[in-house]
């Protein structure tokens, strides 16, 4: 959007206002809720033409350096932060990568014609319908266009091309596809504050309480020292925390002797210390608002002031007995009159059950940081019948947006405590994901994909292999018992099976021993993973199957 505003000559103040508004409301009409699933800026193209005001007299040019590498370009050249297609005698075209969506969407783009050339641009899509198949371009100028896409049944590609072979040169820029955002749903994930004891547990963007457990004192949002109620097992409830100062941890991108420097933000003000014992709140950043954070061998937090690090008496946060949390000489730490402090982090619960061999499903209504030792996977269906493909969508330390349903891999039998972020974050994974978390008021699975689906839940099969299996007969909706349980929702356009293995090694060892649960002679068909197929053998893809306990090659 900044590039477009720069071209239109809008004044700086209004430009900033519009940029902020676009971040808040999305890239479609204001007030509508959309999700951008594809955005190509061509900003890395460094050739001539288009955004530099040149619309003719250009010979050749560099290759197109696109944000997405899998465009299909025919007679295409890199122009000035845009792309140019065709020559005076040859037709050029641009085809997007495969777009991961079905249903309806909106295509927007900027395009302009070579000065003096034909002005008709053709647009086509491999699946679905466009509200218009052509647009009329302006000679020597960009125009922004918006086209509705409806009825997409499989992941499509979109092609832009001139009307005829000769003199149909065109420039293309800012191609965006947005889809209606799924409605939000309330899953009421539990959150609370839990004591952390090492720098490994710090999460930038997380929310923290600064307390003195021994004195039952804490910093408030005004950095006054107030009483608080200590919970069980080193926890503090949200209700108690709401009366305290909930500090957001900010990374300054600076360090001191290799140690990161942080800021603590509360009510849009920064925790600040000086050479005096007073702590305060500042409206702007400075050396006084930067802190070094460490923990001692007992798990007590050491929050030391960067502004005093070279002073003769370096200072940090301490609780002075009978008084308050102050900015005192760190040499007092551990003495009788000064108590150590503790740091509590806002978390939610993520448990990897030992019954599912190191996997769990997870979805929350709060953004969080993927905990150390865990990974969040997006799930699609593999080419082999009855097998899923899992892609690393969010690895440890990455920020996960609220209501992002994932398959979680981690250590079996481990309780993780993901740090809850103060603000929601933008989704970084743009691939397909069949994991979902929406549910009805009664707690039944309720897909938001916009197409009919089969529902699967995480479980072990009879061979103790983890996978997704029908939670109800014939893949119907089933009851969810936990607020953070996610599930697999597979479009019914895909050949149905009653289960999908997560980890498939491709081997056939022991397959001959797999038998239906209700006997070998019931006519049931199983794939080589021991998963019962719901189709007749005639309708299944080519492969090896177990029919009545015997291998059959189709």
C-alpha positions in Angstrom: 0.0 0.0 0.0 2.9 2.4 0.7 4.1 2.0 -2.9 0.6 2.8 -4.2 0.2 5.9 -2.0 3.6 7.1 -2.9 2.6 7.1 -6.6 -0.7 9.0 -6.0 1.0 11.9 -4.3 -1.1 11.8 -1.1 0.4 14.0 1.7 2.6 12.3 4.3 0.1 12.7 7.2 -2.8 11.2 5.3 -0.6 8.5 3.9 0.4 7.4 7.4 -3.2 7.4 8.5 -4.3 5.2 5.5 -1.4 2.8 6.1 -2.4 2.3 9.8 -6.1 1.9 8.7 -5.1 -0.8 6.2 -3.3 -2.7 8.9 -6.3 -2.5 11.2 -9.1 -3.3 8.7 -7.3 -5.5 6.1 -6.9 -5.0 2.4 -10.5 -5.2 1.4 -13.3 -2.7 2.0 -13.1 -1.2 5.4 -15.3 -2.9 8.0 -15.1 -6.3 6.2 -13.1 -9.1 7.7 -10.8 -10.8 5.2 -7.6 -12.9 5.2 -4.9 -12.3 2.6 -3.7 -15.6 1.3 -1.5 -14.3 -1.5 0.3 -11.0 -1.9 2.8 -10.4 -4.7 4.5 -6.9 -4.6 7.2 -7.4 -7.3 9.2 -4.9 -5.1 12.4 -6.8 -5.7 12.3 -6.2 -9.4 14.9 -3.5 -10.3 14.4 -2.9 -14.0 12.9 0.0 -16.0 9.3 0.9 -16.6 6.0 1.2 -14.8 6.5 2.8 -11.4 9.3 5.0 -12.6 7.0 6.7 -15.1 8.5 5.0 -18.2 5.9 3.2 -20.4 7.7 2.7 -23.8 11.1 2.6 -25.4 12.4 -0.2 -23.1 14.3 -3.1 -24.6 14.6 -6.3 -22.7 15.3 -6.2 -19.0 16.3 -8.3 -16.0 14.5 -11.5 -15.1 11.5 -11.1 -12.8 12.5 -11.2 -9.1 9.2 -12.0 -7.5 8.3 -12.5 -3.9 7.0 -16.0 -4.8 9.5 -18.0 -6.9 7.0 -20.3 -8.6 5.3 -17.9 -11.0 5.1 -19.1 -14.6 6.3 -16.1 -16.7 6.2 -16.1 -20.5 8.2 -13.3 -22.1 8.4 -11.5 -18.8 10.9 -8.9 -17.5 11.6 -7.2 -14.2 10.6 -3.5 -14.4 10.6 -0.8 -11.7 9.2 -2.6 -8.7 6.7 -4.3 -11.0 6.8 -6.8 -13.9 6.5 -6.3 -17.7 5.2 -8.8 -20.2 5.3 -9.2 -24.0 7.2 -7.6 -26.8 6.0 -5.7 -29.8 5.4 -8.9 -31.8 5.1 -11.6 -29.1 2.5 -12.2 -26.4 3.5 -12.5 -22.8 1.7 -13.9 -19.8 1.9 -14.4 -16.1 0.5 -17.3 -14.1 0.4 -17.3 -10.3 1.6 -20.1 -8.2 -1.0 -22.6 -7.0 -3.3 -20.7 -4.5 -4.3 -22.5 -1.4 -8.0 -21.8 -1.1 -11.4 -23.1 -2.1 -14.8 -21.3 -2.2 -14.9 -17.5 -2.8 -12.2 -14.8 -2.9 -11.3 -11.4 -4.2 -8.5 -10.7 -6.7 -7.0 -7.2 -6.8 -4.1 -6.0 -8.9 -2.6 -3.0 -10.6 -1.9 -3.1 -14.3 -1.2 -0.7 -17.2 -0.6 -0.9 -20.9 2.6 0.0 -22.9 2.0 3.4 -24.4 0.3 3.0 -27.7 -0.4 -0.7 -27.3 -3.7 -2.6 -27.1 -5.5 -2.1 -23.8 -7.4 -5.4 -23.2 -6.0 -7.7 -20.5 -7.3 -11.3 -20.3 -7.7 -12.9 -16.9 -8.4 -16.6 -16.4 -8.6 -19.1 -13.5 -8.1 -22.9 -13.5 -11.0 -23.5 -11.1 -14.0 -21.4 -10.3 -15.5 -18.3 -11.9 -14.3 -14.8 -12.3 -16.7 -11.9 -12.2 -15.0 -10.6 -15.4 -12.5 -12.2 -17.7 -11.1 -9.0 -19.2 -10.2 -5.5 -18.1 -9.4 -2.4 -20.1 -6.0 -0.9 -19.3 -4.9 2.6 -19.5 -2.0 3.4 -21.8 1.0 4.6 -19.8 -0.6 4.5 -16.3 -1.5 2.0 -13.6 -5.1 1.3 -12.6 -6.2 -0.8 -9.7 -8.7 -3.6 -10.5 -10.8 -5.8 -8.3 -12.4 -9.0 -9.5 -14.6 -11.4 -7.6 -13.8 -15.2 -7.6 -16.5 -17.7 -6.8 -17.1 -21.4 -6.7 -13.4 -22.6 -6.5 -13.4 -26.3 -5.9 -9.7 -27.0 -6.0 -6.6 -24.9 -5.4 -6.4 -22.7 -8.5 -3.9 -20.7 -10.6 -4.7 -17.3 -12.2 -3.3 -16.2 -15.5 -2.9 -12.7 -16.9 -2.2 -12.3 -20.7 -2.6 -9.7 -23.5 -5.4 -9.9 -26.0 -3.3 -10.7 -29.1 0.3 -11.6 -30.0 1.4 -8.2 -31.3 1.4 -5.0 -29.3 -0.3 -6.3 -26.1 2.5 -5.4 -23.8 1.4 -4.8 -20.2 2.8 -4.0 -16.7 1.6 -5.9 -13.6 1.9 -5.0 -9.9 0.6 -5.7 -6.4 -1.4 -8.9 -7.1 -3.4 -9.9 -4.0 -6.0 -12.6 -3.3 -8.1 -12.3 -0.1 -10.7 -14.7 1.2 -13.4 -14.1 3.8 -11.9 -14.7 7.2 -13.6 -17.5 9.2 -15.8 -16.3 12.0 -14.1 -16.2 15.4 -15.2 -18.8 17.9 -14.9 -18.9 21.7 -12.9 -21.9 23.0 -12.2 -20.4 26.4 -8.6 -21.7 26.8 -7.5 -21.5 30.4 -4.7 -18.9 31.1 -2.9 -18.0 34.3 0.5 -16.8 35.6 3.2 -19.3 36.3 6.6 -18.7 37.8 9.6 -19.0 35.4 13.1 -19.6 36.6 15.4 -19.4 33.5 16.1 -17.1 30.5 15.1 -20.0 28.3 11.5 -19.4 29.3 11.5 -15.7 28.4 9.2 -14.9 25.5 9.3 -11.6 23.7 5.8 -10.2 23.5 4.7 -12.2 26.6 3.0 -10.8 29.7 4.7 -10.8 33.1 4.2 -10.0 36.8 7.2 -8.8 38.9 6.6 -10.0 42.5 8.3 -10.7 45.8 6.9 -14.0 46.9 8.3 -13.7 50.5 6.6 -10.4 51.2 3.5 -11.1 49.0 4.2 -7.8 47.2 4.1 -6.9 43.5 4.5 -4.0 41.1 1.2 -2.4 40.0 0.6 -0.7 36.7 1.7 2.6 38.3 4.9 0.8 39.7 3.6 1.2 43.2 4.2 -1.8 45.4 0.9 -3.5 46.3 -0.2 -6.7 48.0 -1.2 -9.7 46.0 -2.5 -13.3 46.6 -0.1 -16.1 45.9 -1.7 -19.1 44.2 -0.9 -22.8 44.5 2.1 -24.5 42.7 3.8 -21.2 41.9 0.9 -19.7 40.1 -1.2 -16.5 40.2 -4.7 -16.3 38.9 -5.8 -13.9 36.2 -8.2 -12.3 38.6 -5.4 -11.4 41.0 -3.1 -10.4 38.2 -5.6 -7.9 36.9 -5.0 -5.8 39.9 -1.2 -5.8 39.3 1.1 -4.4 36.6 0.9 -6.8 33.6 4.2 -6.0 31.9 4.8 -6.8 28.2 8.4 -7.9 27.5 9.9 -6.0 24.6 13.1 -6.9 22.8 15.3 -3.8 22.1 17.4 -5.7 19.6 20.4 -4.5 21.6 22.7 -6.3 24.0 25.3 -5.7 26.6 28.3 -8.1 26.6 26.2 -10.6 24.7 23.2 -10.4 27.1 19.9 -9.2 25.4 18.4 -5.9 26.6 14.7 -5.8 27.3 12.0 -3.2 28.1 8.9 -3.7 30.2 5.9 -2.0 28.8 2.7 -1.4 30.9 -0.2 0.8 29.8 1.9 2.1 26.9 4.6 3.3 29.3 8.1 1.9 29.9 9.5 0.8 33.3 12.4 3.2 34.0 15.2 3.4 36.4 17.9 6.0 37.1 20.8 6.3 39.4 18.4 7.0 42.3 16.3 4.4 44.1 13.1 5.5 42.4 11.5 3.5 39.6 9.0 5.3 37.3 7.2 5.0 34.0 8.5 6.8 30.9 6.6 7.6 27.7 9.7 7.2 25.5 12.6 4.8 25.4 16.1 5.6 26.6 19.0 3.8 28.4 16.9 4.2 31.6 14.2 1.9 30.1 16.5 -0.9 29.1 17.0 -3.9 31.5 19.2 -7.0 31.7 17.2 -10.0 32.8 18.8 -13.1 34.4 18.0 -15.7 37.1 20.1 -17.0 40.0 20.5 -20.7 40.9 17.4 -20.6 43.0 15.2 -19.3 40.2 14.9 -15.7 41.4 14.9 -13.1 38.8 17.6 -10.5 38.5 16.3 -7.4 36.6 19.3 -5.0 36.4 19.3 -1.5 35.0 21.4 -0.9 31.8 21.7 2.8 32.6 23.8 2.0 35.7 25.9 -0.9 34.4 29.1 1.1 34.2 28.4 3.1 37.4 30.4 2.5 40.6 27.2 1.0 42.2 25.1 -0.8 39.5 21.5 -1.0 40.4 18.6 -3.3 39.8 15.1 -4.1 41.2 15.0 -5.4 44.8 12.3 -5.5 47.5 13.5 -3.4 50.5 12.1 -5.0 53.7 9.0 -3.3 55.0 9.0 -0.7 52.2 8.7 -1.3 48.5 10.2 -2.7 45.3 13.0 -0.2 44.5 15.9 0.5 42.3 18.8 -0.4 44.6 22.4 -1.3 44.4 22.6 -4.9 43.3 25.3 -5.5 45.9 22.4 -5.6 48.4 20.8 -8.6 46.7 20.7 -11.5 49.2 21.2 -9.3 52.3 18.8 -9.4 55.2 17.1 -6.1 54.3 16.6 -6.8 50.6 14.6 -9.7 49.2 14.9 -11.3 45.8 12.2 -10.9 43.2 10.4 -13.5 41.1 9.0 -13.3 37.5 5.6 -14.8 36.6 4.7 -15.4 33.0 1.2 -15.6 31.6 0.7 -19.1 30.1 -1.8 -21.6 28.9 -1.7 -25.5 29.1 -0.5 -27.8 26.4 -0.1 -31.4 27.4 1.4 -34.2 25.2 -0.4 -37.4 26.4 1.7 -40.5 26.7 -1.3 -42.3 25.0 -0.7 -40.6 21.6 3.1 -41.2 21.2 4.4 -37.7 21.3 1.5 -35.9 19.5 -1.4 -33.6 20.6 -3.9 -31.4 18.9 -4.1 -27.8 20.1 -6.1 -24.6 19.5 -6.5 -21.6 21.7 -8.3 -18.3 21.7 -5.1 -16.5 22.7 -1.8 -16.0 20.7 1.2 -17.8 22.2 4.8 -18.8 21.7 5.5 -22.3 20.6 7.4 -23.8 23.6 10.9 -25.1 23.5 10.9 -28.8 22.5 7.6 -28.6 20.6 6.6 -28.0 17.0 3.3 -27.1 15.5 2.4 -28.9 12.2 -0.1 -28.0 9.5 -1.7 -31.2 8.2 -2.8 -32.2 4.7 -3.6 -35.5 3.0 -0.6 -37.4 1.4 -0.7 -39.1 -2.0 -0.8 -42.5 -0.3 -4.3 -43.5 0.8 -4.7 -43.2 4.6 -1.6 -41.1 5.2 -1.2 -37.4 6.1 1.5 -35.0 5.3 2.6 -32.7 8.1 4.5 -29.5 7.5 6.4 -27.5 10.2 4.2 -24.4 10.4 5.4 -23.0 13.8 8.7 -24.2 15.3 9.9 -23.6 18.9 10.1 -19.9 19.8 7.8 -18.7 16.9 4.6 -16.7 17.7 1.4 -18.5 16.9 -1.8 -16.5 16.2 -5.0 -17.1 18.2 -7.4 -19.7 16.9 -4.7 -21.5 14.9 -5.4 -25.2 15.0 -2.3 -27.4 14.8 -1.0 -30.9 15.3 1.7 -30.6 18.0 4.8 -32.8 18.2 6.7 -33.0 21.5 8.0 -35.2 24.2 5.4 -37.8 25.2 4.0 -37.3 28.7 5.2 -33.6 28.9 3.2 -30.7 30.1 4.2 -27.6 28.2 3.2 -24.1 29.3 3.2 -21.8 26.2 3.7 -18.1 27.0 0.6 -16.1 26.1 1.3 -13.0 24.0 0.0 -9.6 25.0 -1.1 -8.8 21.5 -2.3 -11.1 18.6 0.2 -11.7 15.8 -0.1 -12.1 12.0 -0.1 -15.7 10.7 3.2 -16.5 9.0 2.2 -20.0 7.6 0.5 -19.6 4.2 0.1 -23.3 3.2 -2.9 -25.5 3.3 -4.0 -26.9 6.7 -6.8 -29.3 7.3 -6.6 -28.9 11.1 -9.5 -26.9 12.6 -10.8 -26.0 16.0 -14.3 -24.5 15.6 -17.2 -26.1 17.5 -20.8 -25.6 18.1 -22.3 -24.3 21.3 -22.8 -28.0 22.3 -19.2 -28.8 21.7 -19.5 -30.7 18.4 -16.9 -30.3 15.6 -18.0 -27.6 13.1 -15.8 -26.9 10.1 -15.4 -23.4 8.8 -13.9 -24.6 5.4 -17.1 -23.9 3.5 -17.3 -27.4 2.0 -18.6 -30.7 3.3 -15.9 -32.6 5.3 -15.2 -35.8 7.1 -14.1 -35.3 10.8 -11.2 -37.2 12.4 -9.7 -37.2 15.9 -6.2 -37.9 17.1 -5.9 -41.5 18.5 -3.9 -44.7 18.2 -4.8 -47.6 15.9 -4.7 -51.2 16.9 -1.0 -51.3 16.1 -0.4 -48.4 18.5 0.4 -46.0 15.7 -0.8 -42.4 16.1 -3.1 -41.0 13.5 -6.5 -39.4 12.8 -9.5 -41.7 12.9 -13.2 -41.2 12.7 -14.6 -39.7 15.8 -18.1 -40.8 14.8 -19.6 -43.2 12.3 -18.8 -42.3 8.6 -16.8 -39.2 9.6 -19.7 -37.3 11.1 -19.4 -34.5 13.6 -18.3 -35.7 17.1 -18.1 -34.3 20.6 -15.0 -32.4 21.8 -14.3 -32.9 25.5 -11.6 -30.2 25.9 -11.6 -26.6 25.0 -8.2 -26.8 23.3 -8.7 -30.0 21.3 -8.4 -29.6 17.5 -9.4 -32.1 14.8 -8.8 -33.0 11.2 -11.4 -31.9 8.7 -10.9 -33.5 5.2 -13.0 -32.3 2.3 -15.4 -34.9 1.1 -14.1 -34.5 -2.4 -11.1 -36.5 -1.3 -11.7 -40.3 -1.4 -12.7 -41.1 2.2 -10.9 -43.5 4.5 -11.7 -44.2 8.2 -8.2 -43.0 9.3 -4.9 -41.4 8.4 -1.5 -42.4 9.9 0.7 -39.5 11.0 4.1 -41.1 10.6 4.4 -43.5 7.6 7.7 -45.3 7.0 6.6 -46.7 3.6 7.5 -50.3 4.6 5.2 -53.4 4.2 6.8 -55.4 7.1 4.1 -57.2 9.0 1.3 -56.1 6.8 0.0 -59.6 6.2 -0.8 -59.9 9.9 -3.2 -56.9 9.8 -6.8 -58.1 10.1 -10.2 -56.3 10.3 -11.5 -55.9 13.9 -14.6 -57.9 13.0 -12.9 -60.9 11.2 -11.1 -61.6 8.0 -14.0 -62.6 5.8 -16.3 -59.6 6.0 -15.2 -58.1 2.7 -13.5 -55.1 4.3 -10.6 -53.5 2.5 -7.5 -52.1 4.3 -4.5 -50.3 3.1 -1.0 -51.2 3.9 -1.2 -49.0 7.1 -4.0 -51.2 8.5 -6.6 -48.5 7.9 -10.0 -49.6 6.7 -11.1 -48.1 3.4 -14.7 -46.9 2.9 -14.7 -47.3 -0.9 -15.0 -50.5 -3.0 -11.8 -51.9 -4.5 -13.0 -50.8 -8.0 -13.2 -47.1 -6.8 -9.9 -47.1 -5.0 -6.6 -45.8 -6.6 -4.0 -48.2 -7.8 -2.0 -49.8 -5.0 -1.7 -52.8 -2.6 -4.6 -53.5 -0.3 -5.6 -56.2 2.2 -8.9 -57.8 1.2 -10.3 -60.6 3.5 -6.9 -60.9 5.1 -5.0 -61.3 1.8 -2.8 -58.9 -0.2 -4.5 -57.7 -3.4 -2.7 -55.6 -6.1 -4.9 -53.3 -8.0 
